[in-house]
């Protein structure tokens, strides 16, 4: 293989881990946004019998997408396993139990989604409750794992307390983007309820983002130095400033929705997606090139150059295909959802 120096002074062998961490980061971000909103919809399901028709519409809004959205999680974990096996082992060693609980939540969602459509009428509410419980279990464990990752897999009480706060923050964030999805995809009374859910979840998400932004540099000295070193601080602090501004603008916009002719109904969703993107950018800036904070960087954790070169070929085929069918699905089912149909 050609190992000449490329842009940035890195060799081909050194660039390969950068490419794969970029692909893994892309997969994690897309998963957090796409599966985030359908997990959020599951969390927001009203459980009273009076609103059963609304539950049907809410589930119809994610029906064509939710299963395919999880493809990005499989892709991210697959890249971690194949491209960075030592990091995969270290992360899973610390997070085995919450990862297993997360899988139970995902299984509960999958079973409930299919069975609710086939079960007897008097059992439908039970499966809806299972879908909601599976969504909550998944988001709470994902948030807990994120908190543990930031805290360096520390098991002291303060680290566990922060991880629990992170679990609540991620659950609020998924509810935020899920509510915004419903504002975009539904109409009339359900849309008005979704506006209220989104406002409340957005405010809770803001508190969670602020908490993580404060704790992360305090517990990781390297992160503090990276964020607050002059003159870089003048540029990187634009990330939290922009995030704060979007939170405020979206909150003010939601206070004025819904509008006549459904104007601006899509804006809250895309603003919430922008917040996800900015928060992810902040986390990536905090830790790159470390893949396990304080323990392993991407070059130490990477597979052999020959292995990475081989799987890069397969990745170059698979990733565009996943992107293509994702775009196609969202293009085909782009309308409003109502009574398990689209129009």
ABEGO torsion letter per residue (X at the ends): XBABBBBGGBBAAAAAAAAAAAAAAAAAAAAAAAAAAAAAAAAABBABAAAAAAAAAAAAAAAAAAAAAAAAAAAAAAAAAAABAAAAAAAAAAAAAAAAAAAAAAAAAAAAAAAAAABBAAAAAAAAAAAAAAAAAAAAAAAAAAAAAAAGGBABAAAAAAAAAAAAAAAAAAAAAAAAAAAAABBEAAAAAAAAAAAAAAAAAAAAAAAAAAAAAAABAAAAAAAABOAAAAAAAAAAAAAAAAAAAAAAAAAAOBBBGGBGAAAAAAAAAAAAAAAAAAAAAAAOABABBGABBAAAABBBAAAAAAAAAAAAAAAAAAAAAAAAAAAABABBBBGGBBX
